[in-house]
Amino acid sequence: MLVREVVELLRPCLDGVIVDCTVGTGGHAEALLSASERVRVIGIDWDEEALALARERLRAYGERFLPVQEDFKRLDEILTRLGLETVEGILVDLGVSSLQLETAERGFSFQQEGPLDMRMDRRRAVTAADLVNTLSERELADLIFRYGEEPAARRIARAIVRAREAGPIRTTTELAAIVARAVGGRRRGRLHPATRTFQALRIAVNEELSGLEDFLDTAIARLAPGGRVVIIAFHSLEDRVIKRRLRVHAGYCECAARWLIPHSETESCPRCGAARRLVLLTPRAVRPSDLEVQENPRARSARLRAGERADG
Ligand SMILES: C[S@@+](CC[C@H](N)C(=O)[O-])C[C@H]1O[C@@H](n2cnc3c(N)ncnc32)[C@H](O)[C@@H]1O
């Protein structure tokens, strides 16, 4: 997704090391590796199956590609382990991969019957079924409202709790049917009635929002002068966090009214830490072209933001 845009934004980094924090099956990594014979790519993913496919796909690039099975939020440790102080580029393409979404047994899709799993990293302990069958009605409603921005969260939580009285809810299609009945089966525009509930559960199972700010702080601190960070978000909750954090690193004070006061190069705000470490390369989020959305409708929600490390 947004492959051409990613390669263009990372072009100045192609002489060094780029960390692809969400390598998936290696689409972006392949585009970067084929754009320059000098670039080296560290490809992180916590999904063993995705990483195996990336490894296979990128075999021809030999030691220029290094796969790492890990949570990218541990970037600091990963780079320290590899003996790298800084890197030239960092790419993050958040969310689930098409591979994960299309594999019924991973339980991400309400359109295919599968176990209610949704773990991107199968070593994690808690599945979507665990949440659906053990949280209280109130906790479920809060989760669905907060991570799914679902206006009918309370109704859905009530329906889930009622349905599980007859026995645990085990499959994706079972849950999708319960949600559809709870909201009256209406599609809202293009959205299936279960879309937001599934998004909420996926975010909770994979703790997608927690630690994102700290991760961005680490990523920016680990960029070499002139290094670049490129982030693609898939839902507005993530994009909001990214937009705000990049702005803080670009010197826009979080505690100043309306974020309008950029600090000077050397100053940092004593309250929120804003400082000019980063030059924003995308004043507005970059969105996929109409053609890309036509070819891949999932791309319609993608938002790309990027920055360049300012100090030298
Ligand atoms: C949208 S896909 C990336 C697709 C990839 N850019 C490509 O071109 O094929 C997101 C990937 O990030 C991985 N992922 C999500 N959160 C992660 C995390 N915290 N740590 C490591 N990998 C993560 C998922 O397992 C998934 O494979």
The ligand as an SDF file (V2000), in Angstrom:
LIG
                    3D

 27 29  0  0  0  0  0  0  0  0999 V2000
   -0.3020   -3.9570    7.0820 C   0  0  0  0  0  0  0  0  0  0  0  0
    0.7620   -5.2800    7.4120 S   0  0  0  0  0  0  0  0  0  0  0  0
    2.2850   -4.8190    6.6900 C   0  0  0  0  0  0  0  0  0  0  0  0
    2.4080   -5.1530    5.2270 C   0  0  0  0  0  0  0  0  0  0  0  0
    3.7930   -4.8960    4.6920 C   0  0  0  0  0  0  0  0  0  0  0  0
    4.1390   -3.4870    4.7700 N   0  0  0  0  0  0  0  0  0  0  0  0
    3.9100   -5.3760    3.2570 C   0  0  0  0  0  0  0  0  0  0  0  0
    4.2300   -4.5760    2.3790 O   0  0  0  0  0  0  0  0  0  0  0  0
    3.7020   -6.5820    3.0260 O   0  0  0  0  0  0  0  0  0  0  0  0
    1.1190   -5.0840    9.1200 C   0  0  0  0  0  0  0  0  0  0  0  0
    2.0330   -6.1230    9.6910 C   0  0  0  0  0  0  0  0  0  0  0  0
    2.5120   -5.5990   10.9200 O   0  0  0  0  0  0  0  0  0  0  0  0
    2.5820   -6.6140   11.8700 C   0  0  0  0  0  0  0  0  0  0  0  0
    2.4950   -5.9790   13.1830 N   0  0  0  0  0  0  0  0  0  0  0  0
    1.4700   -5.2430   13.6790 C   0  0  0  0  0  0  0  0  0  0  0  0
    1.7700   -4.8180   14.9280 N   0  0  0  0  0  0  0  0  0  0  0  0
    3.0150   -5.2840   15.2090 C   0  0  0  0  0  0  0  0  0  0  0  0
    3.8820   -5.1640   16.3320 C   0  0  0  0  0  0  0  0  0  0  0  0
    3.5170   -4.4770   17.4270 N   0  0  0  0  0  0  0  0  0  0  0  0
    5.0990   -5.7410   16.2700 N   0  0  0  0  0  0  0  0  0  0  0  0
    5.4820   -6.4320   15.1590 C   0  0  0  0  0  0  0  0  0  0  0  0
    4.7100   -6.5980   14.0660 N   0  0  0  0  0  0  0  0  0  0  0  0
    3.4800   -6.0130   14.0860 C   0  0  0  0  0  0  0  0  0  0  0  0
    1.4380   -7.5420   11.5380 C   0  0  0  0  0  0  0  0  0  0  0  0
    1.7010   -8.8440   12.0220 O   0  0  0  0  0  0  0  0  0  0  0  0
    1.3910   -7.4470   10.0020 C   0  0  0  0  0  0  0  0  0  0  0  0
    2.1120   -8.5000    9.4090 O   0  0  0  0  0  0  0  0  0  0  0  0
  1  2  1  0
  2  3  1  0
  2 10  1  0
  3  4  1  0
  4  5  1  0
  5  6  1  0
  5  7  1  0
  7  8  2  0
  7  9  1  0
 10 11  1  0
 11 12  1  0
 11 26  1  0
 12 13  1  0
 13 14  1  0
 13 24  1  0
 14 15  1  0
 14 23  1  0
 15 16  2  0
 16 17  1  0
 17 18  1  0
 17 23  2  0
 18 19  1  0
 18 20  2  0
 20 21  1  0
 21 22  2  0
 22 23  1  0
 24 25  1  0
 24 26  1  0
 26 27  1  0
M  CHG  2   2   1   9  -1
M  END
$$$$
